[in-house]
Amino acid sequence: MELLDDGQRRRLVTYHPGAEEWIERLPGLVAEYARKWRLTIGPSYRPGGDASWAAPADRADGTPVVLKIALPDPDFAAAFAVLRHYDGHGAVRIHEADPDERATLTERCEPGSTASEHPPEIALAAAAEVLPRLWRSEPDPKIPVPLLRDLAADRAVRLRERADRLDDALLREGAALYAELAVATEDDRLLHGDLNQRNVIRGERGWLAIDPRPCHGDPAHELAAWLVNRSEAEPDPVGQARRLADTLGLPQDRSVRWLAAQTVLLCSWLMDSREPGPLTAYVRTARTLLAAA
């Protein structure tokens, strides 16, 4: 079967230097795990991920699973360990894993739609179901995860550099906000770290998270990650952030500030990628959020 279509192949090569070598190895890896874990593998998921290959499969006993193989990533070990740590509470369960090749066999969610495919009110219900379940997991000191305040400080530096290069006032304001948010809060938790709406899938056990990039810090960051990719289509992004904050028991003001910072960061990526259509809408949203922040 064709493992990668042209679109996914192009994204992998664009985002990951050295991806060509991994792409050449991929057919052999898929065949190896099909034998090792006794799998019947279906067609690859489309449009596919930006850092991995995945496909539905069935084990020899008929158990439905997902085989995923990720590109080389220094954060994979922590992501895999945290997924094990969740043990199915708010996230998919792991059946098998080979950390050396970043291959995992996880439970398959059916019908398998992501929260991003649903109307905002259903996505809101998904967030209210998944996030509290994930946050109940206490950090395991044996799993090294970065601190969100360090990540925020790094983003502030990167945004300042991009603001200077592009001579952009919006990016400078976002950099200053990230620097302020880098200060630790009293409410520090183990975070999924990349809980956008494409990373929460509906299954028989309810809404479940996949693909964590874990960190430890302010849970309001998760709210912003949840909203940011759809914020440009939201007529009232400030009100939406405040409503979700109330639902999750988070401070409204800090939630709006995180969403403003992440929206500016997204604008900076779009500026570099020269995508004027979505950029215009996100810049408008970022200004609205910054005014409220």
C-alpha positions as YAML, in Angstrom:
chain: A
units: angstrom
residues:
- id: 1
  name: MET
  ca: [0.00, 0.00, 0.00]
- id: 2
  name: GLU
  ca: [1.06, 3.64, -0.41]
- id: 3
  name: LEU
  ca: [2.23, 4.73, 3.04]
- id: 4
  name: LEU
  ca: [2.56, 8.48, 2.40]
- id: 5
  name: ASP
  ca: [0.70, 10.70, -0.02]
- id: 6
  name: ASP
  ca: [2.42, 13.67, -1.65]
- id: 7
  name: GLY
  ca: [1.01, 16.17, 0.84]
- id: 8
  name: GLN
  ca: [2.25, 14.36, 3.94]
- id: 9
  name: ARG
  ca: [5.62, 13.59, 2.35]
- id: 10
  name: ARG
  ca: [6.06, 17.29, 1.54]
- id: 11
  name: ARG
  ca: [5.17, 18.35, 5.09]
- id: 12
  name: LEU
  ca: [7.53, 15.83, 6.67]
- id: 13
  name: VAL
  ca: [10.44, 16.94, 4.51]
- id: 14
  name: THR
  ca: [9.65, 20.62, 5.04]
- id: 15
  name: TYR
  ca: [9.36, 20.46, 8.83]
- id: 16
  name: HIS
  ca: [12.08, 17.89, 9.59]
- id: 17
  name: PRO
  ca: [15.61, 18.03, 8.19]
- id: 18
  name: GLY
  ca: [16.74, 14.50, 7.44]
- id: 19
  name: ALA
  ca: [13.19, 13.17, 7.01]
- id: 20
  name: GLU
  ca: [14.10, 11.68, 3.61]
- id: 21
  name: GLU
  ca: [16.19, 8.95, 5.27]
- id: 22
  name: TRP
  ca: [13.36, 8.10, 7.68]
- id: 23
  name: ILE
  ca: [10.87, 7.97, 4.79]
- id: 24
  name: GLU
  ca: [13.12, 5.46, 2.99]
- id: 25
  name: ARG
  ca: [13.20, 3.26, 6.11]
- id: 26
  name: LEU
  ca: [9.46, 3.50, 6.78]
- id: 27
  name: PRO
  ca: [8.24, 0.57, 4.58]
- id: 28
  name: GLY
  ca: [10.71, -1.77, 6.28]
- id: 29
  name: LEU
  ca: [9.67, -0.57, 9.74]
- id: 30
  name: VAL
  ca: [5.98, -1.07, 8.98]
- id: 31
  name: ALA
  ca: [6.65, -4.60, 7.71]
- id: 32
  name: GLU
  ca: [8.79, -5.36, 10.77]
- id: 33
  name: TYR
  ca: [6.07, -4.36, 13.26]
- id: 34
  name: ALA
  ca: [3.37, -6.10, 11.26]
- id: 35
  name: ARG
  ca: [5.34, -9.33, 11.81]
- id: 36
  name: LYS
  ca: [6.49, -8.61, 15.36]
- id: 37
  name: TRP
  ca: [3.07, -7.60, 16.70]
- id: 38
  name: ARG
  ca: [1.06, -9.84, 14.31]
- id: 39
  name: LEU
  ca: [-0.91, -7.07, 12.67]
- id: 40
  name: THR
  ca: [-3.18, -6.71, 9.68]
- id: 41
  name: ILE
  ca: [-2.64, -3.10, 8.70]
- id: 42
  name: GLY
  ca: [-5.19, -0.91, 6.92]
- id: 43
  name: PRO
  ca: [-4.69, 2.18, 4.75]
- id: 44
  name: SER
  ca: [-2.75, 5.02, 6.33]
- id: 45
  name: TYR
  ca: [-4.64, 7.85, 8.00]
- id: 46
  name: ARG
  ca: [-5.09, 10.90, 5.79]
- id: 47
  name: PRO
  ca: [-4.01, 13.67, 5.74]
- id: 48
  name: GLY
  ca: [-1.52, 12.15, 8.18]
- id: 49
  name: GLY
  ca: [0.61, 13.73, 10.88]
- id: 50
  name: ASP
  ca: [3.39, 16.27, 10.60]
- id: 51
  name: ALA
  ca: [5.87, 14.17, 12.58]
- id: 52
  name: SER
  ca: [4.74, 10.55, 12.27]
- id: 53
  name: TRP
  ca: [3.05, 7.88, 10.18]
- id: 54
  name: ALA
  ca: [-0.04, 6.05, 11.50]
- id: 55
  name: ALA
  ca: [-2.60, 3.51, 10.31]
- id: 56
  name: PRO
  ca: [-5.43, 1.44, 11.79]
- id: 57
  name: ALA
  ca: [-4.63, -2.23, 12.31]
- id: 58
  name: ASP
  ca: [-6.05, -5.40, 13.80]
- id: 59
  name: ARG
  ca: [-4.16, -7.78, 16.07]
- id: 60
  name: ALA
  ca: [-4.26, -11.51, 15.52]
- id: 61
  name: ASP
  ca: [-7.00, -11.81, 18.17]
- id: 62
  name: GLY
  ca: [-9.10, -9.17, 16.41]
- id: 63
  name: THR
  ca: [-8.31, -6.28, 18.78]
- id: 64
  name: PRO
  ca: [-8.54, -2.97, 16.88]
- id: 65
  name: VAL
  ca: [-5.40, -0.85, 17.34]
- id: 66
  name: VAL
  ca: [-3.40, 1.98, 15.79]
- id: 67
  name: LEU
  ca: [0.21, 1.53, 14.69]
- id: 68
  name: LYS
  ca: [2.18, 4.76, 14.83]
- id: 69
  name: ILE
  ca: [5.84, 5.33, 13.97]
- id: 70
  name: ALA
  ca: [7.32, 8.75, 14.73]
- id: 71
  name: LEU
  ca: [10.28, 10.60, 13.31]
- id: 72
  name: PRO
  ca: [13.36, 11.02, 15.51]
- id: 73
  name: ASP
  ca: [12.34, 13.36, 18.32]
- id: 74
  name: PRO
  ca: [14.20, 14.04, 21.59]
- id: 75
  name: ASP
  ca: [10.83, 14.54, 23.34]
- id: 76
  name: PHE
  ca: [9.45, 11.13, 22.36]
- id: 77
  name: ALA
  ca: [10.68, 9.29, 25.46]
- id: 78
  name: ALA
  ca: [8.87, 11.69, 27.80]
- id: 79
  name: ALA
  ca: [5.71, 11.66, 25.65]
- id: 80
  name: PHE
  ca: [5.66, 7.86, 25.64]
- id: 81
  name: ALA
  ca: [6.30, 7.68, 29.40]
- id: 82
  name: VAL
  ca: [3.51, 10.15, 30.18]
- id: 83
  name: LEU
  ca: [1.06, 8.25, 27.97]
- id: 84
  name: ARG
  ca: [1.93, 5.14, 29.99]
- id: 85
  name: HIS
  ca: [1.55, 7.20, 33.15]
- id: 86
  name: TYR
  ca: [-1.99, 8.28, 32.18]
- id: 87
  name: ASP
  ca: [-2.86, 4.56, 31.99]
- id: 88
  name: GLY
  ca: [-5.96, 5.20, 29.90]
- id: 89
  name: HIS
  ca: [-7.35, 7.98, 32.13]
- id: 90
  name: GLY
  ca: [-8.33, 10.60, 29.58]
- id: 91
  name: ALA
  ca: [-5.89, 9.25, 27.01]
- id: 92
  name: VAL
  ca: [-5.52, 6.23, 24.74]
- id: 93
  name: ARG
  ca: [-4.01, 3.08, 26.23]
- id: 94
  name: ILE
  ca: [-0.71, 1.69, 24.97]
- id: 95
  name: HIS
  ca: [-0.63, -2.01, 24.06]
- id: 96
  name: GLU
  ca: [2.95, -2.28, 22.76]
- id: 97
  name: ALA
  ca: [5.88, 0.06, 22.27]
- id: 98
  name: ASP
  ca: [9.42, 0.15, 20.89]
- id: 99
  name: PRO
  ca: [10.94, 3.39, 22.20]
- id: 100
  name: ASP
  ca: [14.13, 2.91, 20.16]
- id: 101
  name: GLU
  ca: [12.21, 3.29, 16.89]
- id: 102
  name: ARG
  ca: [9.45, 5.45, 18.40]
- id: 103
  name: ALA
  ca: [6.80, 2.88, 17.45]
- id: 104
  name: THR
  ca: [3.63, 2.43, 19.47]
- id: 105
  name: LEU
  ca: [0.54, 0.28, 19.31]
- id: 106
  name: THR
  ca: [-2.40, 2.02, 20.98]
- id: 107
  name: GLU
  ca: [-6.10, 1.44, 21.37]
- id: 108
  name: ARG
  ca: [-8.16, 2.49, 18.37]
- id: 109
  name: CYS
  ca: [-10.95, 4.99, 18.94]
- id: 110
  name: GLU
  ca: [-14.16, 4.41, 17.04]
- id: 111
  name: PRO
  ca: [-15.83, 6.28, 15.40]
- id: 112
  name: GLY
  ca: [-12.55, 8.16, 15.64]
- id: 113
  name: SER
  ca: [-13.64, 11.71, 14.85]
- id: 114
  name: THR
  ca: [-11.53, 14.49, 16.36]
- id: 115
  name: ALA
  ca: [-12.96, 17.35, 18.40]
- id: 116
  name: SER
  ca: [-11.92, 19.71, 15.58]
- id: 117
  name: GLU
  ca: [-14.47, 18.04, 13.28]
- id: 118
  name: HIS
  ca: [-17.38, 18.94, 15.55]
- id: 119
  name: PRO
  ca: [-19.27, 22.20, 16.22]
- id: 120
  name: PRO
  ca: [-17.85, 24.44, 18.99]
- id: 121
  name: GLU
  ca: [-20.40, 23.35, 21.60]
- id: 122
  name: ILE
  ca: [-19.42, 19.68, 21.19]
- id: 123
  name: ALA
  ca: [-15.73, 20.58, 21.24]
- id: 124
  name: LEU
  ca: [-16.34, 22.50, 24.47]
- id: 125
  name: ALA
  ca: [-17.94, 19.38, 26.00]
- id: 126
  name: ALA
  ca: [-14.93, 17.33, 24.87]
- id: 127
  name: ALA
  ca: [-12.53, 19.74, 26.60]
- id: 128
  name: ALA
  ca: [-14.61, 19.67, 29.78]
- id: 129
  name: GLU
  ca: [-14.45, 15.85, 29.76]
- id: 130
  name: VAL
  ca: [-10.80, 15.27, 28.86]
- id: 131
  name: LEU
  ca: [-8.83, 18.03, 30.56]
- id: 132
  name: PRO
  ca: [-9.88, 17.37, 34.18]
- id: 133
  name: ARG
  ca: [-9.15, 13.65, 33.72]
- id: 134
  name: LEU
  ca: [-5.63, 14.38, 32.47]
- id: 135
  name: TRP
  ca: [-4.94, 16.94, 35.18]
- id: 136
  name: ARG
  ca: [-5.75, 14.43, 37.90]
- id: 137
  name: SER
  ca: [-2.51, 12.59, 37.04]
- id: 138
  name: GLU
  ca: [0.21, 13.53, 39.51]
- id: 139
  name: PRO
  ca: [3.68, 14.09, 38.01]
- id: 140
  name: ASP
  ca: [6.02, 11.12, 38.21]
- id: 141
  name: PRO
  ca: [9.47, 12.37, 39.32]
- id: 142
  name: LYS
  ca: [11.07, 9.59, 37.27]
- id: 143
  name: ILE
  ca: [9.67, 11.13, 34.06]
- id: 144
  name: PRO
  ca: [11.70, 14.22, 33.10]
- id: 145
  name: VAL
  ca: [9.36, 16.80, 31.55]
- id: 146
  name: PRO
  ca: [10.21, 20.46, 30.87]
- id: 147
  name: LEU
  ca: [8.78, 23.31, 32.88]
- id: 148
  name: LEU
  ca: [6.23, 25.43, 31.04]
- id: 149
  name: ARG
  ca: [7.82, 28.60, 32.40]
- id: 150
  name: ASP
  ca: [11.08, 27.65, 30.64]
- id: 151
  name: LEU
  ca: [9.24, 26.96, 27.39]
- id: 152
  name: ALA
  ca: [7.42, 30.30, 27.67]
- id: 153
  name: ALA
  ca: [10.69, 32.15, 28.28]
- id: 154
  name: ASP
  ca: [12.19, 30.49, 25.21]
- id: 155
  name: ARG
  ca: [9.16, 31.48, 23.11]
- id: 156
  name: ALA
  ca: [9.52, 35.05, 24.32]
- id: 157
  name: VAL
  ca: [13.11, 35.12, 23.05]
- id: 158
  name: ARG
  ca: [12.15, 33.57, 19.71]
- id: 159
  name: LEU
  ca: [9.26, 35.98, 19.24]
- id: 160
  name: ARG
  ca: [11.49, 38.96, 20.01]
- id: 161
  name: GLU
  ca: [14.00, 37.77, 17.43]
- id: 162
  name: ARG
  ca: [11.26, 37.30, 14.83]
- id: 163
  name: ALA
  ca: [9.72, 40.67, 15.74]
- id: 164
  name: ASP
  ca: [13.07, 42.40, 15.18]
- id: 165
  name: ARG
  ca: [13.64, 40.60, 11.89]
- id: 166
  name: LEU
  ca: [10.15, 41.42, 10.61]
- id: 167
  name: ASP
  ca: [9.93, 44.78, 12.40]
- id: 168
  name: ASP
  ca: [6.48, 43.86, 13.72]
- id: 169
  name: ALA
  ca: [4.86, 45.53, 16.74]
- id: 170
  name: LEU
  ca: [2.30, 42.72, 17.25]
- id: 171
  name: LEU
  ca: [5.06, 40.16, 17.70]
- id: 172
  name: ARG
  ca: [6.90, 42.42, 20.16]
- id: 173
  name: GLU
  ca: [3.74, 42.67, 22.27]
- id: 174
  name: GLY
  ca: [3.34, 38.88, 22.16]
- id: 175
  name: ALA
  ca: [6.97, 38.40, 23.21]
- id: 176
  name: ALA
  ca: [6.46, 40.68, 26.21]
- id: 177
  name: LEU
  ca: [3.34, 38.75, 27.19]
- id: 178
  name: TYR
  ca: [5.16, 35.40, 26.97]
- id: 179
  name: ALA
  ca: [7.89, 36.79, 29.23]
- id: 180
  name: GLU
  ca: [5.25, 37.74, 31.80]
- id: 181
  name: LEU
  ca: [3.55, 34.34, 31.55]
- id: 182
  name: ALA
  ca: [6.88, 32.59, 32.12]
- id: 183
  name: VAL
  ca: [6.53, 33.48, 35.82]
- id: 184
  name: ALA
  ca: [5.41, 30.36, 37.70]
- id: 185
  name: THR
  ca: [1.90, 30.16, 39.16]
- id: 186
  name: GLU
  ca: [0.68, 28.39, 42.26]
- id: 187
  name: ASP
  ca: [-1.49, 26.09, 40.13]
- id: 188
  name: ASP
  ca: [1.15, 23.86, 38.52]
- id: 189
  name: ARG
  ca: [0.12, 20.52, 37.04]
- id: 190
  name: LEU
  ca: [1.29, 17.80, 34.69]
- id: 191
  name: LEU
  ca: [0.11, 19.02, 31.29]
- id: 192
  name: HIS
  ca: [-0.52, 17.22, 28.02]
- id: 193
  name: GLY
  ca: [1.34, 20.09, 26.36]
- id: 194
  name: ASP
  ca: [-0.22, 19.92, 22.87]
- id: 195
  name: LEU
  ca: [-3.92, 19.54, 23.53]
- id: 196
  name: ASN
  ca: [-5.23, 21.03, 20.30]
- id: 197
  name: GLN
  ca: [-8.60, 19.76, 19.11]
- id: 198
  name: ARG
  ca: [-7.03, 17.41, 16.56]
- id: 199
  name: ASN
  ca: [-5.38, 15.52, 19.41]
- id: 200
  name: VAL
  ca: [-8.63, 14.52, 21.13]
- id: 201
  name: ILE
  ca: [-10.57, 11.66, 19.55]
- id: 202
  name: ARG
  ca: [-14.00, 10.22, 20.26]
- id: 203
  name: GLY
  ca: [-13.99, 6.50, 21.10]
- id: 204
  name: GLU
  ca: [-16.05, 3.91, 22.90]
- id: 205
  name: ARG
  ca: [-14.62, 5.13, 26.23]
- id: 206
  name: GLY
  ca: [-15.50, 8.75, 25.48]
- id: 207
  name: TRP
  ca: [-13.13, 11.53, 24.40]
- id: 208
  name: LEU
  ca: [-9.47, 10.53, 24.65]
- id: 209
  name: ALA
  ca: [-6.20, 12.40, 24.11]
- id: 210
  name: ILE
  ca: [-3.33, 11.30, 21.87]
- id: 211
  name: ASP
  ca: [0.19, 12.60, 21.13]
- id: 212
  name: PRO
  ca: [1.20, 14.46, 24.30]
- id: 213
  name: ARG
  ca: [4.20, 16.78, 24.39]
- id: 214
  name: PRO
  ca: [4.23, 16.94, 28.19]
- id: 215
  name: CYS
  ca: [5.33, 19.75, 30.41]
- id: 216
  name: HIS
  ca: [4.63, 20.92, 33.94]
- id: 217
  name: GLY
  ca: [2.97, 24.24, 34.68]
- id: 218
  name: ASP
  ca: [-0.08, 26.49, 34.40]
- id: 219
  name: PRO
  ca: [-3.20, 24.58, 33.24]
- id: 220
  name: ALA
  ca: [-4.56, 27.74, 31.57]
- id: 221
  name: HIS
  ca: [-1.97, 27.02, 28.87]
- id: 222
  name: GLU
  ca: [-3.96, 23.92, 27.91]
- id: 223
  name: LEU
  ca: [-7.11, 25.99, 27.46]
- id: 224
  name: ALA
  ca: [-5.26, 28.28, 25.04]
- id: 225
  name: ALA
  ca: [-3.85, 25.33, 23.09]
- id: 226
  name: TRP
  ca: [-7.40, 23.99, 22.80]
- id: 227
  name: LEU
  ca: [-8.83, 27.22, 21.40]
- id: 228
  name: VAL
  ca: [-6.05, 28.78, 19.35]
- id: 229
  name: ASN
  ca: [-6.41, 26.90, 16.05]
- id: 230
  name: ARG
  ca: [-10.10, 27.82, 15.78]
- id: 231
  name: SER
  ca: [-9.93, 31.27, 17.33]
- id: 232
  name: GLU
  ca: [-9.80, 33.10, 13.99]
- id: 233
  name: ALA
  ca: [-13.34, 31.91, 13.17]
- id: 234
  name: GLU
  ca: [-14.74, 32.78, 16.61]
- id: 235
  name: PRO
  ca: [-16.67, 36.11, 16.68]
- id: 236
  name: ASP
  ca: [-15.99, 36.54, 20.41]
- id: 237
  name: PRO
  ca: [-12.64, 34.86, 21.25]
- id: 238
  name: VAL
  ca: [-12.37, 36.65, 24.59]
- id: 239
  name: GLY
  ca: [-15.83, 35.51, 25.67]
- id: 240
  name: GLN
  ca: [-15.14, 31.98, 24.45]
- id: 241
  name: ALA
  ca: [-11.93, 31.80, 26.52]
- id: 242
  name: ARG
  ca: [-13.72, 33.10, 29.59]
- id: 243
  name: ARG
  ca: [-16.59, 30.61, 29.23]
- id: 244
  name: LEU
  ca: [-14.22, 27.66, 28.89]
- id: 245
  name: ALA
  ca: [-12.15, 28.94, 31.82]
- id: 246
  name: ASP
  ca: [-15.28, 29.00, 33.99]
- id: 247
  name: THR
  ca: [-16.20, 25.48, 32.86]
- id: 248
  name: LEU
  ca: [-12.75, 24.21, 33.83]
- id: 249
  name: GLY
  ca: [-12.43, 26.25, 37.02]
- id: 250
  name: LEU
  ca: [-9.50, 28.33, 35.71]
- id: 251
  name: PRO
  ca: [-8.80, 32.08, 36.12]
- id: 252
  name: GLN
  ca: [-10.40, 34.00, 33.26]
- id: 253
  name: ASP
  ca: [-7.71, 36.66, 33.00]
- id: 254
  name: ARG
  ca: [-4.77, 34.26, 32.80]
- id: 255
  name: SER
  ca: [-6.64, 32.06, 30.29]
- id: 256
  name: VAL
  ca: [-7.22, 35.05, 27.99]
- id: 257
  name: ARG
  ca: [-3.55, 36.05, 28.31]
- id: 258
  name: TRP
  ca: [-2.33, 32.58, 27.35]
- id: 259
  name: LEU
  ca: [-4.68, 32.51, 24.37]
- id: 260
  name: ALA
  ca: [-3.45, 35.95, 23.26]
- id: 261
  name: ALA
  ca: [0.19, 34.85, 23.50]
- id: 262
  name: GLN
  ca: [-0.37, 31.62, 21.59]
- id: 263
  name: THR
  ca: [-2.38, 33.41, 18.90]
- id: 264
  name: VAL
  ca: [0.49, 35.86, 18.36]
- id: 265
  name: LEU
  ca: [2.91, 32.92, 18.16]
- id: 266
  name: LEU
  ca: [0.70, 31.34, 15.50]
- id: 267
  name: CYS
  ca: [0.68, 34.66, 13.61]
- id: 268
  name: SER
  ca: [4.48, 34.64, 13.65]
- id: 269
  name: TRP
  ca: [4.59, 31.19, 12.07]
- id: 270
  name: LEU
  ca: [2.12, 32.25, 9.40]
- id: 271
  name: MET
  ca: [4.17, 35.36, 8.66]
- id: 272
  name: ASP
  ca: [7.20, 33.19, 8.02]
- id: 273
  name: SER
  ca: [5.21, 30.73, 5.90]
- id: 274
  name: ARG
  ca: [3.69, 33.54, 3.81]
- id: 275
  name: GLU
  ca: [0.07, 32.39, 4.13]
- id: 276
  name: PRO
  ca: [-1.81, 35.71, 3.85]
- id: 277
  name: GLY
  ca: [-5.36, 34.31, 4.03]
- id: 278
  name: PRO
  ca: [-5.38, 32.82, 7.55]
- id: 279
  name: LEU
  ca: [-2.81, 35.35, 8.72]
- id: 280
  name: THR
  ca: [-5.20, 38.28, 8.26]
- id: 281
  name: ALA
  ca: [-7.89, 36.60, 10.38]
- id: 282
  name: TYR
  ca: [-5.46, 35.52, 13.11]
- id: 283
  name: VAL
  ca: [-3.87, 38.99, 13.33]
- id: 284
  name: ARG
  ca: [-7.34, 40.48, 13.86]
- id: 285
  name: THR
  ca: [-8.06, 37.91, 16.59]
- id: 286
  name: ALA
  ca: [-4.66, 38.45, 18.23]
- id: 287
  name: ARG
  ca: [-5.28, 42.20, 18.49]
- id: 288
  name: THR
  ca: [-8.68, 41.60, 20.07]
- id: 289
  name: LEU
  ca: [-7.17, 39.23, 22.63]
- id: 290
  name: LEU
  ca: [-4.20, 41.45, 23.40]
- id: 291
  name: ALA
  ca: [-6.54, 44.37, 24.04]
- id: 292
  name: ALA
  ca: [-8.42, 42.24, 26.60]
- id: 293
  name: ALA
  ca: [-5.21, 40.83, 28.09]
...
